Amino acid sequence: MMRKLSAGDASTPEWIKSSYSDSSNGSECVEVAAVQDAVLVRDSKDTRRPHLAHPPHAWAAFVAYAARAA
């Protein structure tokens, strides 16, 4: 995901689907949301399940790593 996230209201995170997700590959979709002190990640196919919360610096490091590996 190459889109900059802005922190929103923590009670209602704005979920954004990965730019690499598409309708032809329904088994690999994630969504992310930025809240005040974390970046949340969830499975877009089952949004009722728990999400993962990462510190912003850890998410930024992951995105940088993923961009180099792509």
N, CA, C and O atoms as a CHARMM CRD file, in Angstrom:
* protein
*
  280
    1    1 MET  N      0.84900  -1.16300   0.00000 PROA 1      0.00000
    2    1 MET  CA     0.00000   0.00000   0.00000 PROA 1      0.00000
    3    1 MET  C      0.89200   1.22100   0.00000 PROA 1      0.00000
    4    1 MET  O      1.77500   1.34700   0.84800 PROA 1      0.00000
    5    2 MET  N      0.67700   2.10000  -0.91900 PROA 2      0.00000
    6    2 MET  CA     1.52200   3.26400  -1.07700 PROA 2      0.00000
    7    2 MET  C      0.78600   4.55700  -0.72400 PROA 2      0.00000
    8    2 MET  O      1.29600   5.64500  -0.99400 PROA 2      0.00000
    9    3 ARG  N     -0.37500   4.46000  -0.14000 PROA 3      0.00000
   10    3 ARG  CA    -1.16300   5.64400   0.19100 PROA 3      0.00000
   11    3 ARG  C     -0.85700   6.09000   1.61500 PROA 3      0.00000
   12    3 ARG  O     -0.81700   5.26900   2.53100 PROA 3      0.00000
   13    4 LYS  N     -0.64100   7.38900   1.80300 PROA 4      0.00000
   14    4 LYS  CA    -0.38500   7.91700   3.13800 PROA 4      0.00000
   15    4 LYS  C     -1.69400   7.92000   3.91700 PROA 4      0.00000
   16    4 LYS  O     -2.72400   8.37200   3.41600 PROA 4      0.00000
   17    5 LEU  N     -1.64500   7.41700   5.13500 PROA 5      0.00000
   18    5 LEU  CA    -2.82700   7.35600   5.97300 PROA 5      0.00000
   19    5 LEU  C     -2.82900   8.52700   6.94500 PROA 5      0.00000
   20    5 LEU  O     -1.78200   8.92300   7.45800 PROA 5      0.00000
   21    6 SER  N     -3.99800   9.06800   7.18900 PROA 6      0.00000
   22    6 SER  CA    -4.11000  10.10800   8.20700 PROA 6      0.00000
   23    6 SER  C     -4.90200   9.55600   9.37400 PROA 6      0.00000
   24    6 SER  O     -5.86600   8.81100   9.19000 PROA 6      0.00000
   25    7 ALA  N     -4.49500   9.92000  10.55600 PROA 7      0.00000
   26    7 ALA  CA    -5.18000   9.42700  11.75400 PROA 7      0.00000
   27    7 ALA  C     -6.55800  10.05800  11.84400 PROA 7      0.00000
   28    7 ALA  O     -6.70700  11.27400  11.71900 PROA 7      0.00000
   29    8 GLY  N     -7.55700   9.22800  12.05900 PROA 8      0.00000
   30    8 GLY  CA    -8.92000   9.71700  12.18700 PROA 8      0.00000
   31    8 GLY  C     -9.42300   9.51800  13.59900 PROA 8      0.00000
   32    8 GLY  O     -8.63300   9.32000  14.52200 PROA 8      0.00000
   33    9 ASP  N    -10.69900   9.56600  13.76800 PROA 9      0.00000
   34    9 ASP  CA   -11.33900   9.32700  15.05100 PROA 9      0.00000
   35    9 ASP  C    -11.15700   7.86700  15.41300 PROA 9      0.00000
   36    9 ASP  O    -11.57900   6.99200  14.65600 PROA 9      0.00000
   37   10 ALA  N    -10.53700   7.57800  16.55300 PROA 10     0.00000
   38   10 ALA  CA   -10.21700   6.20600  16.94600 PROA 10     0.00000
   39   10 ALA  C    -11.46100   5.34600  17.12100 PROA 10     0.00000
   40   10 ALA  O    -11.37300   4.12200  17.02300 PROA 10     0.00000
   41   11 SER  N    -12.62100   5.95400  17.37900 PROA 11     0.00000
   42   11 SER  CA   -13.82700   5.15500  17.57400 PROA 11     0.00000
   43   11 SER  C    -14.40600   4.65900  16.25800 PROA 11     0.00000
   44   11 SER  O    -15.14400   3.67300  16.24600 PROA 11     0.00000
   45   12 THR  N    -14.08800   5.32100  15.15200 PROA 12     0.00000
   46   12 THR  CA   -14.58200   4.90900  13.84500 PROA 12     0.00000
   47   12 THR  C    -13.45000   4.97700  12.81900 PROA 12     0.00000
   48   12 THR  O    -13.38100   5.92100  12.03300 PROA 12     0.00000
   49   13 PRO  N    -12.57600   3.99100  12.82300 PROA 13     0.00000
   50   13 PRO  CA   -11.45600   4.03600  11.87300 PROA 13     0.00000
   51   13 PRO  C    -11.94600   3.97300  10.42800 PROA 13     0.00000
   52   13 PRO  O    -12.93700   3.30800  10.12400 PROA 13     0.00000
   53   14 GLU  N    -11.24500   4.66700   9.55100 PROA 14     0.00000
   54   14 GLU  CA   -11.54300   4.64000   8.12100 PROA 14     0.00000
   55   14 GLU  C    -10.68200   3.54800   7.48400 PROA 14     0.00000
   56   14 GLU  O     -9.47100   3.71300   7.33800 PROA 14     0.00000
   57   15 TRP  N    -11.30300   2.45000   7.11400 PROA 15     0.00000
   58   15 TRP  CA   -10.58900   1.30800   6.55300 PROA 15     0.00000
   59   15 TRP  C    -10.36000   1.52600   5.06200 PROA 15     0.00000
   60   15 TRP  O    -11.26200   1.93900   4.33200 PROA 15     0.00000
   61   16 ILE  N     -9.13900   1.24100   4.62700 PROA 16     0.00000
   62   16 ILE  CA    -8.74700   1.39800   3.23000 PROA 16     0.00000
   63   16 ILE  C     -8.22800   0.06400   2.73100 PROA 16     0.00000
   64   16 ILE  O     -7.34500  -0.53300   3.34700 PROA 16     0.00000
   65   17 LYS  N     -8.77100  -0.40800   1.61700 PROA 17     0.00000
   66   17 LYS  CA    -8.32900  -1.67800   1.04900 PROA 17     0.00000
   67   17 LYS  C     -6.97800  -1.50100   0.37200 PROA 17     0.00000
   68   17 LYS  O     -6.70900  -0.46000  -0.22900 PROA 17     0.00000
   69   18 SER  N     -6.14500  -2.49800   0.46900 PROA 18     0.00000
   70   18 SER  CA    -4.82600  -2.46400  -0.16300 PROA 18     0.00000
   71   18 SER  C     -4.95000  -2.18200  -1.65100 PROA 18     0.00000
   72   18 SER  O     -5.85000  -2.69900  -2.31300 PROA 18     0.00000
   73   19 SER  N     -4.05100  -1.36700  -2.17400 PROA 19     0.00000
   74   19 SER  CA    -4.04700  -1.06900  -3.60400 PROA 19     0.00000
   75   19 SER  C     -3.68200  -2.29900  -4.42800 PROA 19     0.00000
   76   19 SER  O     -3.88100  -2.30700  -5.64300 PROA 19     0.00000
   77   20 TYR  N     -3.15500  -3.32700  -3.79200 PROA 20     0.00000
   78   20 TYR  CA    -2.80900  -4.56500  -4.48700 PROA 20     0.00000
   79   20 TYR  C     -3.95700  -5.58000  -4.47300 PROA 20     0.00000
   80   20 TYR  O     -3.85100  -6.62600  -5.11300 PROA 20     0.00000
   81   21 SER  N     -5.04000  -5.29800  -3.76600 PROA 21     0.00000
   82   21 SER  CA    -6.19600  -6.18000  -3.74700 PROA 21     0.00000
   83   21 SER  C     -7.03500  -5.92800  -4.98700 PROA 21     0.00000
   84   21 SER  O     -7.22200  -4.78300  -5.39900 PROA 21     0.00000
   85   22 ASP  N     -7.53300  -6.99000  -5.57300 PROA 22     0.00000
   86   22 ASP  CA    -8.42600  -6.83000  -6.72200 PROA 22     0.00000
   87   22 ASP  C     -9.47700  -7.92300  -6.69900 PROA 22     0.00000
   88   22 ASP  O     -9.36200  -8.88700  -5.94200 PROA 22     0.00000
   89   23 SER  N    -10.48200  -7.77700  -7.51200 PROA 23     0.00000
   90   23 SER  CA   -11.60100  -8.71900  -7.49700 PROA 23     0.00000
   91   23 SER  C    -11.23900 -10.07300  -8.09600 PROA 23     0.00000
   92   23 SER  O    -11.96500 -11.04200  -7.87800 PROA 23     0.00000
   93   24 SER  N    -10.14200 -10.17200  -8.84300 PROA 24     0.00000
   94   24 SER  CA    -9.78500 -11.45500  -9.45500 PROA 24     0.00000
   95   24 SER  C     -9.10300 -12.39700  -8.46900 PROA 24     0.00000
   96   24 SER  O     -8.99900 -13.59400  -8.73500 PROA 24     0.00000
   97   25 ASN  N     -8.63700 -11.87600  -7.33500 PROA 25     0.00000
   98   25 ASN  CA    -7.95400 -12.70300  -6.35000 PROA 25     0.00000
   99   25 ASN  C     -8.59400 -12.45800  -4.98800 PROA 25     0.00000
  100   25 ASN  O     -8.01800 -11.78300  -4.13500 PROA 25     0.00000
  101   26 GLY  N     -9.78200 -13.00800  -4.79400 PROA 26     0.00000
  102   26 GLY  CA   -10.54700 -12.76400  -3.58100 PROA 26     0.00000
  103   26 GLY  C     -9.98600 -13.36400  -2.31600 PROA 26     0.00000
  104   26 GLY  O    -10.51000 -13.09900  -1.23400 PROA 26     0.00000
  105   27 SER  N     -8.93200 -14.17100  -2.40800 PROA 27     0.00000
  106   27 SER  CA    -8.40700 -14.82300  -1.20800 PROA 27     0.00000
  107   27 SER  C     -7.29600 -14.03300  -0.52700 PROA 27     0.00000
  108   27 SER  O     -6.81600 -14.45900   0.52400 PROA 27     0.00000
  109   28 GLU  N     -6.87200 -12.91100  -1.07500 PROA 28     0.00000
  110   28 GLU  CA    -5.75900 -12.16300  -0.50000 PROA 28     0.00000
  111   28 GLU  C     -6.09300 -10.68400  -0.40100 PROA 28     0.00000
  112   28 GLU  O     -5.57100  -9.88200  -1.17500 PROA 28     0.00000
  113   29 CYS  N     -6.94600 -10.31200   0.52800 PROA 29     0.00000
  114   29 CYS  CA    -7.34100  -8.91400   0.67100 PROA 29     0.00000
  115   29 CYS  C     -7.13000  -8.46000   2.10800 PROA 29     0.00000
  116   29 CYS  O     -7.53700  -9.13700   3.05200 PROA 29     0.00000
  117   30 VAL  N     -6.49800  -7.32000   2.26000 PROA 30     0.00000
  118   30 VAL  CA    -6.34300  -6.71500   3.57700 PROA 30     0.00000
  119   30 VAL  C     -6.79900  -5.26800   3.51600 PROA 30     0.00000
  120   30 VAL  O     -6.80900  -4.64300   2.45600 PROA 30     0.00000
  121   31 GLU  N     -7.17600  -4.75400   4.67400 PROA 31     0.00000
  122   31 GLU  CA    -7.53100  -3.35700   4.81900 PROA 31     0.00000
  123   31 GLU  C     -6.71300  -2.78800   5.97100 PROA 31     0.00000
  124   31 GLU  O     -6.37100  -3.50100   6.91400 PROA 31     0.00000
  125   32 VAL  N     -6.40700  -1.51300   5.88400 PROA 32     0.00000
  126   32 VAL  CA    -5.67500  -0.84300   6.96000 PROA 32     0.00000
  127   32 VAL  C     -6.43000   0.41700   7.36400 PROA 32     0.00000
  128   32 VAL  O     -7.18400   0.99100   6.57800 PROA 32     0.00000
  129   33 ALA  N     -6.21100   0.82700   8.59600 PROA 33     0.00000
  130   33 ALA  CA    -6.79000   2.06500   9.11100 PROA 33     0.00000
  131   33 ALA  C     -5.80200   2.68200  10.08900 PROA 33     0.00000
  132   33 ALA  O     -5.20300   1.97900  10.90300 PROA 33     0.00000
  133   34 ALA  N     -5.63500   3.97800  10.00800 PROA 34     0.00000
  134   34 ALA  CA    -4.77200   4.68300  10.94600 PROA 34     0.00000
  135   34 ALA  C     -5.62800   5.27300  12.05900 PROA 34     0.00000
  136   34 ALA  O     -6.62700   5.94500  11.80200 PROA 34     0.00000
  137   35 VAL  N     -5.22700   5.01700  13.28300 PROA 35     0.00000
  138   35 VAL  CA    -5.84400   5.64600  14.44900 PROA 35     0.00000
  139   35 VAL  C     -4.73200   6.39300  15.17700 PROA 35     0.00000
  140   35 VAL  O     -3.58800   6.39300  14.72300 PROA 35     0.00000
  141   36 GLN  N     -5.04600   7.01200  16.27000 PROA 36     0.00000
  142   36 GLN  CA    -4.09300   7.92800  16.89400 PROA 36     0.00000
  143   36 GLN  C     -2.71000   7.32500  17.13600 PROA 36     0.00000
  144   36 GLN  O     -1.71200   7.95500  16.78400 PROA 36     0.00000
  145   37 ASP  N     -2.61200   6.14400  17.71500 PROA 37     0.00000
  146   37 ASP  CA    -1.30800   5.58100  18.06200 PROA 37     0.00000
  147   37 ASP  C     -1.00500   4.24700  17.40400 PROA 37     0.00000
  148   37 ASP  O     -0.12700   3.51800  17.86700 PROA 37     0.00000
  149   38 ALA  N     -1.71700   3.91100  16.32900 PROA 38     0.00000
  150   38 ALA  CA    -1.51400   2.59900  15.71600 PROA 38     0.00000
  151   38 ALA  C     -1.99900   2.58700  14.27100 PROA 38     0.00000
  152   38 ALA  O     -2.76800   3.44400  13.83500 PROA 38     0.00000
  153   39 VAL  N     -1.52300   1.59400  13.55800 PROA 39     0.00000
  154   39 VAL  CA    -2.05700   1.27000  12.23900 PROA 39     0.00000
  155   39 VAL  C     -2.72100  -0.09300  12.39400 PROA 39     0.00000
  156   39 VAL  O     -2.08100  -1.06100  12.80500 PROA 39     0.00000
  157   40 LEU  N     -3.99700  -0.16000  12.06600 PROA 40     0.00000
  158   40 LEU  CA    -4.77400  -1.38800  12.21000 PROA 40     0.00000
  159   40 LEU  C     -4.79400  -2.12600  10.88000 PROA 40     0.00000
  160   40 LEU  O     -4.84100  -1.50900   9.81600 PROA 40     0.00000
  161   41 VAL  N     -4.75700  -3.45900  10.95000 PROA 41     0.00000
  162   41 VAL  CA    -4.78700  -4.29700   9.74900 PROA 41     0.00000
  163   41 VAL  C     -5.82700  -5.38800   9.98100 PROA 41     0.00000
  164   41 VAL  O     -5.86000  -6.01100  11.04200 PROA 41     0.00000
  165   42 ARG  N     -6.68300  -5.61300   8.97300 PROA 42     0.00000
  166   42 ARG  CA    -7.69500  -6.66600   9.09900 PROA 42     0.00000
  167   42 ARG  C     -7.90600  -7.36300   7.76500 PROA 42     0.00000
  168   42 ARG  O     -7.50700  -6.86800   6.71100 PROA 42     0.00000
  169   43 ASP  N     -8.53500  -8.51000   7.83900 PROA 43     0.00000
  170   43 ASP  CA    -8.91900  -9.29000   6.67100 PROA 43     0.00000
  171   43 ASP  C    -10.20300  -8.67900   6.11300 PROA 43     0.00000
  172   43 ASP  O    -11.21900  -8.63900   6.80600 PROA 43     0.00000
  173   44 SER  N    -10.16700  -8.21000   4.88200 PROA 44     0.00000
  174   44 SER  CA   -11.34700  -7.53700   4.32900 PROA 44     0.00000
  175   44 SER  C    -12.49000  -8.49500   4.00800 PROA 44     0.00000
  176   44 SER  O    -13.62100  -8.05800   3.79900 PROA 44     0.00000
  177   45 LYS  N    -12.21100  -9.77900   3.96900 PROA 45     0.00000
  178   45 LYS  CA   -13.26300 -10.75200   3.67200 PROA 45     0.00000
  179   45 LYS  C    -14.10000 -11.06400   4.90900 PROA 45     0.00000
  180   45 LYS  O    -15.24500 -11.49900   4.78100 PROA 45     0.00000
  181   46 ASP  N    -13.54600 -10.84800   6.10900 PROA 46     0.00000
  182   46 ASP  CA   -14.26800 -11.13900   7.34200 PROA 46     0.00000
  183   46 ASP  C    -13.95900 -10.03800   8.35600 PROA 46     0.00000
  184   46 ASP  O    -13.13100 -10.21400   9.25000 PROA 46     0.00000
  185   47 THR  N    -14.63000  -8.91700   8.20100 PROA 47     0.00000
  186   47 THR  CA   -14.32100  -7.74000   9.01400 PROA 47     0.00000
  187   47 THR  C    -14.77700  -7.86800  10.46300 PROA 47     0.00000
  188   47 THR  O    -14.43500  -7.02100  11.28800 PROA 47     0.00000
  189   48 ARG  N    -15.53500  -8.89900  10.78800 PROA 48     0.00000
  190   48 ARG  CA   -15.97600  -9.10900  12.17300 PROA 48     0.00000
  191   48 ARG  C    -14.87500  -9.70700  13.03100 PROA 48     0.00000
  192   48 ARG  O    -14.92600  -9.62900  14.25900 PROA 48     0.00000
  193   49 ARG  N    -13.88600 -10.30100  12.39300 PROA 49     0.00000
  194   49 ARG  CA   -12.78400 -10.90800  13.15300 PROA 49     0.00000
  195   49 ARG  C    -11.89300  -9.81600  13.72200 PROA 49     0.00000
  196   49 ARG  O    -11.93200  -8.67600  13.25700 PROA 49     0.00000
  197   50 PRO  N    -11.08500 -10.15800  14.73000 PROA 50     0.00000
  198   50 PRO  CA   -10.19000  -9.14800  15.31300 PROA 50     0.00000
  199   50 PRO  C     -9.18600  -8.61700  14.29400 PROA 50     0.00000
  200   50 PRO  O     -8.85900  -9.28600  13.31400 PROA 50     0.00000
  201   51 HSD  N     -8.71500  -7.42400  14.54000 PROA 51     0.00000
  202   51 HSD  CA    -7.69500  -6.82400  13.69200 PROA 51     0.00000
  203   51 HSD  C     -6.35500  -6.82500  14.44200 PROA 51     0.00000
  204   51 HSD  O     -6.31200  -7.03700  15.65400 PROA 51     0.00000
  205   52 LEU  N     -5.29200  -6.59000  13.72100 PROA 52     0.00000
  206   52 LEU  CA    -3.96800  -6.43300  14.31300 PROA 52     0.00000
  207   52 LEU  C     -3.68200  -4.95100  14.45600 PROA 52     0.00000
  208   52 LEU  O     -4.08800  -4.15700  13.60800 PROA 52     0.00000
  209   53 ALA  N     -2.98300  -4.56700  15.52200 PROA 53     0.00000
  210   53 ALA  CA    -2.60500  -3.17200  15.73300 PROA 53     0.00000
  211   53 ALA  C     -1.08000  -3.09500  15.78900 PROA 53     0.00000
  212   53 ALA  O     -0.43500  -3.82700  16.54000 PROA 53     0.00000
  213   54 HSD  N     -0.52300  -2.20400  14.98900 PROA 54     0.00000
  214   54 HSD  CA     0.93500  -2.04500  14.91200 PROA 54     0.00000
  215   54 HSD  C      1.30600  -0.60600  15.23100 PROA 54     0.00000
  216   54 HSD  O      0.58400   0.31300  14.84300 PROA 54     0.00000
  217   55 PRO  N      2.42200  -0.38800  15.93300 PROA 55     0.00000
  218   55 PRO  CA     2.89200   0.98600  16.11600 PROA 55     0.00000
  219   55 PRO  C      3.21200   1.59100  14.75200 PROA 55     0.00000
  220   55 PRO  O      3.68000   0.87800  13.86400 PROA 55     0.00000
  221   56 PRO  N      2.97400   2.87100  14.56800 PROA 56     0.00000
  222   56 PRO  CA     3.22600   3.49900  13.25900 PROA 56     0.00000
  223   56 PRO  C      4.64000   3.26400  12.72800 PROA 56     0.00000
  224   56 PRO  O      4.81600   3.06200  11.52600 PROA 56     0.00000
  225   57 HSD  N      5.65500   3.28700  13.60400 PROA 57     0.00000
  226   57 HSD  CA     7.02900   3.08400  13.11600 PROA 57     0.00000
  227   57 HSD  C      7.22600   1.66200  12.59600 PROA 57     0.00000
  228   57 HSD  O      7.97500   1.45600  11.64100 PROA 57     0.00000
  229   58 ALA  N      6.57200   0.69300  13.20200 PROA 58     0.00000
  230   58 ALA  CA     6.68900  -0.69400  12.73400 PROA 58     0.00000
  231   58 ALA  C      5.98800  -0.85500  11.38300 PROA 58     0.00000
  232   58 ALA  O      6.49300  -1.55200  10.50200 PROA 58     0.00000
  233   59 TRP  N      4.83500  -0.21700  11.21800 PROA 59     0.00000
  234   59 TRP  CA     4.12200  -0.29100   9.92900 PROA 59     0.00000
  235   59 TRP  C      4.94500   0.36400   8.82600 PROA 59     0.00000
  236   59 TRP  O      5.04000  -0.16700   7.71900 PROA 59     0.00000
  237   60 ALA  N      5.54000   1.51900   9.13000 PROA 60     0.00000
  238   60 ALA  CA     6.36300   2.21100   8.13700 PROA 60     0.00000
  239   60 ALA  C      7.55100   1.34600   7.72600 PROA 60     0.00000
  240   60 ALA  O      7.90400   1.30700   6.54700 PROA 60     0.00000
  241   61 ALA  N      8.16700   0.65800   8.66900 PROA 61     0.00000
  242   61 ALA  CA     9.29000  -0.22800   8.35100 PROA 61     0.00000
  243   61 ALA  C      8.82200  -1.39700   7.48300 PROA 61     0.00000
  244   61 ALA  O      9.51500  -1.79000   6.54500 PROA 61     0.00000
  245   62 PHE  N      7.65200  -1.95000   7.79200 PROA 62     0.00000
  246   62 PHE  CA     7.11400  -3.04900   6.98500 PROA 62     0.00000
  247   62 PHE  C      6.83500  -2.59600   5.55200 PROA 62     0.00000
  248   62 PHE  O      7.18800  -3.29500   4.60300 PROA 62     0.00000
  249   63 VAL  N      6.20800  -1.43800   5.39100 PROA 63     0.00000
  250   63 VAL  CA     5.88700  -0.93800   4.05400 PROA 63     0.00000
  251   63 VAL  C      7.16900  -0.69700   3.26000 PROA 63     0.00000
  252   63 VAL  O      7.23000  -1.02400   2.07500 PROA 63     0.00000
  253   64 ALA  N      8.18800  -0.13100   3.89600 PROA 64     0.00000
  254   64 ALA  CA     9.46500   0.10000   3.21200 PROA 64     0.00000
  255   64 ALA  C     10.08100  -1.22400   2.79000 PROA 64     0.00000
  256   64 ALA  O     10.59000  -1.33900   1.67400 PROA 64     0.00000
  257   65 TYR  N     10.04500  -2.22100   3.65900 PROA 65     0.00000
  258   65 TYR  CA    10.57300  -3.54700   3.32500 PROA 65     0.00000
  259   65 TYR  C      9.79300  -4.15800   2.16000 PROA 65     0.00000
  260   65 TYR  O     10.39000  -4.67000   1.21300 PROA 65     0.00000
  261   66 ALA  N      8.47200  -4.10500   2.23100 PROA 66     0.00000
  262   66 ALA  CA     7.63800  -4.69100   1.18100 PROA 66     0.00000
  263   66 ALA  C      7.88000  -4.00100  -0.16900 PROA 66     0.00000
  264   66 ALA  O      7.87700  -4.65800  -1.21100 PROA 66     0.00000
  265   67 ALA  N      8.08400  -2.70300  -0.15100 PROA 67     0.00000
  266   67 ALA  CA     8.33600  -1.97500  -1.39600 PROA 67     0.00000
  267   67 ALA  C      9.66300  -2.40500  -2.02800 PROA 67     0.00000
  268   67 ALA  O      9.76800  -2.49200  -3.25100 PROA 67     0.00000
  269   68 ARG  N     10.66500  -2.67100  -1.20400 PROA 68     0.00000
  270   68 ARG  CA    11.95600  -3.13300  -1.72700 PROA 68     0.00000
  271   68 ARG  C     11.86800  -4.55800  -2.27000 PROA 68     0.00000
  272   68 ARG  O     12.53600  -4.90400  -3.24500 PROA 68     0.00000
  273   69 ALA  N     11.03700  -5.37900  -1.62700 PROA 69     0.00000
  274   69 ALA  CA    10.93300  -6.79300  -2.01300 PROA 69     0.00000
  275   69 ALA  C     10.07400  -6.98600  -3.26400 PROA 69     0.00000
  276   69 ALA  O     10.16200  -8.02100  -3.92500 PROA 69     0.00000
  277   70 ALA  N      9.25300  -6.00300  -3.58600 PROA 70     0.00000
  278   70 ALA  CA     8.32000  -6.14500  -4.73400 PROA 70     0.00000
  279   70 ALA  C      9.02600  -6.04900  -6.05600 PROA 70     0.00000
  280   70 ALA  O      8.38900  -6.14800  -7.10500 PROA 70     0.00000
